[in-house]
Amino acid sequence: MGSSVVLREANSSDSVGVSALIRASGAEFGWELSADLEAEVLRNLEAALGGSASRVWVAEAGDRIAGYAVVHELPYLLSPRPEALLGELFVHPEHRGQGIGTALLERVEAFADEAPCGRISLFNHRRRLSYRRGFYAGRGYEERTDVAHFVRRLDPGGGSEASP
């Protein structure tokens, strides 16, 4: 990661920069994003920052948010340790290949280790460049072939529903 990139915990003032990054990433995949995306990101960011089970980090390059990661600590009753769920990790298209994704992932891994969590899980859409390039597989993450991922959409008119 370049020396001009700073990795830090997010704050609510990052919502505009994170929204811009989501719009740039969403343009790649044709996501239908809400006109109220900035307000939605601010609401969701404040909720994550206000809880004890979620963490958000941003990577700043100059005055721009170049990447961000969100992790959630999930307790399971059948496991002695919680699971860390990497909910989102995005790098702005103009900043890819600079080690930002790796730095964010390493921060998530350090959080999970400190918690301590029993494992880290994530979803990586097969059409994303990170999947096609083997970003997670190259860092020791195993793709599970024995588990189906089910989604049931709720309230179809309730805001943006990006499908990363």
C-alpha positions as CSV (number, residue, x, y, z in Angstrom):
1,M,0.0,0.0,0.0
2,G,1.4,3.3,-1.0
3,S,2.7,5.7,1.7
4,S,0.0,8.3,0.7
5,V,-2.8,5.9,1.8
6,V,-3.9,6.0,5.4
7,L,-5.9,3.1,6.9
8,R,-8.1,4.2,9.8
9,E,-11.4,3.5,11.6
10,A,-14.4,5.1,9.8
11,N,-16.5,7.9,11.2
12,S,-19.8,9.3,10.1
13,S,-18.2,12.1,8.1
14,D,-16.9,9.3,5.7
15,S,-20.4,8.6,4.4
16,V,-20.1,10.9,1.4
17,G,-16.7,9.4,0.4
18,V,-18.0,5.8,0.9
19,S,-21.1,6.6,-1.1
20,A,-18.9,7.9,-4.0
21,L,-16.9,4.7,-3.9
22,I,-20.1,2.6,-3.9
23,R,-21.4,4.5,-6.9
24,A,-18.1,3.9,-8.8
25,S,-18.1,0.2,-7.9
26,G,-21.8,0.0,-8.7
27,A,-21.3,1.4,-12.2
28,E,-19.1,-1.6,-13.0
29,F,-21.9,-4.1,-12.2
30,G,-25.0,-2.1,-13.2
31,W,-26.3,-1.9,-9.6
32,E,-29.5,0.0,-9.2
33,L,-28.6,2.4,-6.4
34,S,-31.0,4.7,-4.6
35,A,-31.1,8.4,-5.2
36,D,-30.9,8.6,-1.4
37,L,-27.7,6.5,-1.3
38,E,-25.8,9.1,0.8
39,A,-28.5,9.1,3.5
40,E,-28.7,5.3,3.5
41,V,-24.9,5.0,3.8
42,L,-24.8,7.6,6.7
43,R,-27.7,5.8,8.5
44,N,-26.0,2.4,8.1
45,L,-22.5,3.7,8.9
46,E,-23.8,5.3,12.1
47,A,-25.6,2.1,13.1
48,A,-22.4,0.1,12.6
49,L,-20.3,2.6,14.5
50,G,-22.8,2.7,17.3
51,G,-22.8,-1.0,17.9
52,S,-20.3,-3.3,19.6
53,A,-20.4,-6.1,17.1
54,S,-19.4,-4.2,13.9
55,R,-16.3,-2.4,12.7
56,V,-15.7,-0.2,9.7
57,W,-12.3,0.9,8.3
58,V,-11.5,3.2,5.4
59,A,-8.4,3.6,3.3
60,E,-7.8,7.3,2.5
61,A,-5.8,8.4,-0.5
62,G,-5.5,12.2,-0.3
63,D,-9.0,13.5,0.1
64,R,-10.7,10.5,-1.3
65,I,-11.9,7.2,0.3
66,A,-10.1,4.7,-1.8
67,G,-11.5,1.6,0.0
68,Y,-13.4,0.4,2.9
69,A,-14.2,-2.8,4.8
70,V,-17.0,-3.7,7.2
71,V,-16.8,-6.7,9.5
72,H,-19.4,-8.1,11.9
73,E,-18.8,-10.4,14.9
74,L,-21.5,-13.0,15.0
75,P,-22.0,-15.3,18.0
76,Y,-23.1,-18.9,17.3
77,L,-24.6,-21.0,20.0
78,L,-23.0,-24.2,18.7
79,S,-19.5,-22.7,18.5
80,P,-17.2,-21.7,21.4
81,R,-16.0,-18.6,19.5
82,P,-17.9,-16.1,17.3
83,E,-17.4,-15.9,13.6
84,A,-16.2,-12.7,11.9
85,L,-18.3,-12.0,8.8
86,L,-16.6,-9.7,6.3
87,G,-19.7,-8.0,5.0
88,E,-18.1,-5.6,2.6
89,L,-14.6,-4.9,1.2
90,F,-14.4,-2.6,-1.8
91,V,-11.6,-0.6,-3.4
92,H,-12.3,2.2,-5.8
93,P,-11.6,1.1,-9.4
94,E,-9.0,3.8,-9.7
95,H,-7.1,2.5,-6.7
96,R,-7.0,-1.2,-7.3
97,G,-3.8,-3.1,-7.5
98,Q,-2.1,-0.8,-4.9
99,G,-2.4,-3.1,-1.9
100,I,-5.4,-1.4,-0.4
101,G,-7.6,-4.4,-0.4
102,T,-4.8,-6.5,1.2
103,A,-4.3,-3.9,3.9
104,L,-8.0,-3.8,4.7
105,L,-8.3,-7.6,4.7
106,E,-5.3,-7.7,7.1
107,R,-7.0,-5.3,9.4
108,V,-10.1,-7.4,9.4
109,E,-8.0,-10.5,10.2
110,A,-6.3,-8.7,13.1
111,F,-9.7,-7.7,14.5
112,A,-11.0,-11.3,14.2
113,D,-7.8,-12.6,15.9
114,E,-8.2,-10.0,18.7
115,A,-11.9,-10.8,19.3
116,P,-11.0,-13.9,19.2
117,C,-13.2,-15.3,16.5
118,G,-13.1,-19.0,15.4
119,R,-13.1,-18.1,11.7
120,I,-13.7,-15.4,9.1
121,S,-16.4,-15.9,6.4
122,L,-17.4,-13.8,3.4
123,F,-19.3,-13.8,0.2
124,N,-17.5,-13.0,-3.0
125,H,-19.7,-12.8,-6.1
126,R,-18.1,-14.8,-8.9
127,R,-18.4,-12.0,-11.4
128,R,-16.3,-9.7,-9.3
129,L,-12.7,-9.1,-10.3
130,S,-11.5,-10.1,-6.8
131,Y,-13.1,-13.5,-7.3
132,R,-11.8,-14.0,-10.8
133,R,-8.3,-12.9,-9.8
134,G,-8.3,-15.3,-6.7
135,F,-7.9,-12.4,-4.2
136,Y,-9.3,-14.4,-1.2
137,A,-8.2,-17.9,-2.4
138,G,-4.6,-16.5,-2.7
139,R,-4.7,-15.5,1.0
140,G,-5.8,-18.9,2.3
141,Y,-9.6,-18.6,2.1
142,E,-11.4,-21.7,1.0
143,E,-14.5,-21.7,-1.2
144,R,-17.1,-23.9,0.3
145,T,-18.8,-26.1,-2.2
146,D,-21.0,-27.9,0.4
147,V,-23.1,-24.9,1.4
148,A,-25.9,-23.1,-0.5
149,H,-26.3,-19.4,0.0
150,F,-29.9,-18.4,0.2
151,V,-31.4,-14.9,0.1
152,R,-34.9,-13.9,0.7
153,R,-35.5,-10.2,-0.3
154,L,-37.7,-8.2,2.1
155,D,-39.5,-4.9,1.3
156,P,-38.5,-4.6,-2.3
157,G,-39.3,-0.8,-2.3
158,G,-37.2,-0.1,0.8
159,G,-34.1,1.5,-0.6
160,S,-31.1,0.5,-2.6
161,E,-30.3,-3.1,-2.8
162,A,-26.9,-3.5,-4.3
163,S,-25.9,-7.1,-5.0
164,P,-22.1,-7.2,-4.6
